[in-house]
Amino acid sequence: MVYAFIQDVPIDEAGYGRVMEALGTSPFDGLLLHLCVRREDGGLRYMDVWESEEACTRAFDDRIHAAVDAAFGGSRPGVEPEVMVLDVIDITGKAVSQ
């Protein structure tokens, strides 16, 4: 089954843009969907769906943490924002049907 989560992050759109630029355009192995939306308090919310928790962990260890560090000059918080894991019952759509 897939691994999916929601994570609220205390950054704005400019910070998100720096992270995305640091990540580059190479796709992540195992990522089915990444959605970033604006929260009312000015922060952002990520909603991710991965093929597995292992693929997600590998992406964070191999690329995402380094990109966040680069985007914020190494000043990201020492603790990850809370992750709310979702109990997925079904997932459909073009991204998962290919």
N, C-alpha and C positions, 0 to 999 in steps of 0.2 A: 504494500500500500504506500501511498505518497506520504511525504512529510510536509506539513504546511504550518505557517505561523503568521502572527501579527506582531509587529514590534513598533512601538512609538519611540521616535528618536528626537532629541532636543536640538535639531539643526534646522536651518532655513533652506530655501531653494538654492541660494548661492552656494551654501556648503554642500548640498547634495550635488550640484553641478560640478564642484571640485572633485568630489568622490568619484562621480561617473567618469570624469576626464582622466583621473588617475587609474581607473579600472581599464580603460581602453575599450576596444570594440570586440575583442575575442569573446565568444559565448562561453558560459559556464557549463561544464559537463554536469548534466543532471538537473539543471534548472528548467522548470516547465513554465513558470510565470513569476514575474516580479512586477508589483504594482506599487507606486508611491503616490500617496494622496496628502493633501494639506489638511492639517487639523485646525480647529478654530483657535487654538492658543498660539498658532504660528509655527508649531513644530510639524513634523512629518510623521506619517504612518506608513510602514512597509507591510505589504502582504505578499508572502512568498509561497510558492509551491515547488517542491523538489521531488525528484524520483525517490529519494531516500534521505534519511537524516545523515547518513554517512557522506553522501554527495554534498550536502549543505555544509557540514563540518569541514570537509576538505576544502571547499571554496573559501570559507572564512579563514581557515588556516593558511591556505596557499596564496590568496589574492586580496580578499576583502579587507582584512585587518590592515595589511600593508598600504592599501589604497586610502583608507580612512586616516591612517597615520600621516601619509604624504599630504593629503588634502588639508589637514589641520596642523601641520608642522610638528607632528609627534605629540600633540597636546590633547588627544582624545581621552575621555575618562578611563580610568583603570578597570572599571566594571562595565560590562555590556548592559544596555537598557534591557529591561525585562522582556522576555519572549513569551507570548501566549500561544502555546501549541494548540492547533485546531484538530478536532476529532473528525476527520473527513469521512463522509459517508459515500460521496460520489463526486467525480470530477469529469466534466465533458468539455469539449471545445476543440478547436483546430490545433492548439498547441499540444494536446495530449493524444490526438488521433493520428498524428503523422508517423 
